Amino acid sequence: DVQMTQSPSSVSASVGDRVTITCRASQGVSSWLAWYQQKPGKAPKLLIYDVYSLESGVPSRFSGSGSGTDFTLTISSLQPEDFATYYCQQGDTFPSFGPGTKVDIK
Amino acid sequence: EVQLVESGGGLVQPGTSLRLSCAAFGFTFDDYAMNWVRQTPGKGLEWVSGISRNSRSIGYADSVKGRFTISRDNARNSLYLQMNSLRDEDTAFYYCAKDRASSAFRYFDYWGQGALVTVSS
């Protein structure tokens, strides 16, 4: 099984800040890496897939990068609607998720 | 508009069975793989099971293998999860999730609202 880790587990930020979340896989997952956003009481929403491909309708302030085992989600200028929990997920073998990073208001 | 509607959740005792259903709308159901993903209240996400568009490829998480069975009925645009020998640790919200792929279990681009399964004596 591929284990996914994320750092930090939480981050406090202000509107307009640049936020970076890191995800690491226990083994290489090629480019099969996605990022999701989840708000309280809602299902997760796919933001990015194949490391850097933006899902339709997702603002361009979200971007992804990385390869192999190390990946990054960047929010270039945090907006009020971006306060949420973010999960990475590998799709190379049977899917597995990271533990999540909560982005809250500073 | 894509819509996934789960049903069948509830409170059950350990060792018993439950069947979840997911009705799909707004896309060509038999073009895509489908999945079940669960989330313990306040905790993280766990992929449970997936099934390819033609049911030839099926996968399970180790935590449910041998106890859960996934199936689909393309004529009815429906996905199912038969859960047997339920344990306390199976308590979670269960999401039906559409895959972006047809035959592999890759990414989940649409999710249902979730069905709560509570296993408790």
Interface residues (C-beta under 8 A of the other chain):
Chain A: D1 W32 A34 Y36 A43 P44 K45 L46 Y49 E55 Y87 Q89 G91 F94 P95 S96 F97 G98 P99 G100
Chain B: N35 G44 L45 E46 W47 G50 G59 A61 D62 Y95 R100 A104 F105 R106 Y107 F108 D109 W111 G112 Q113 G114
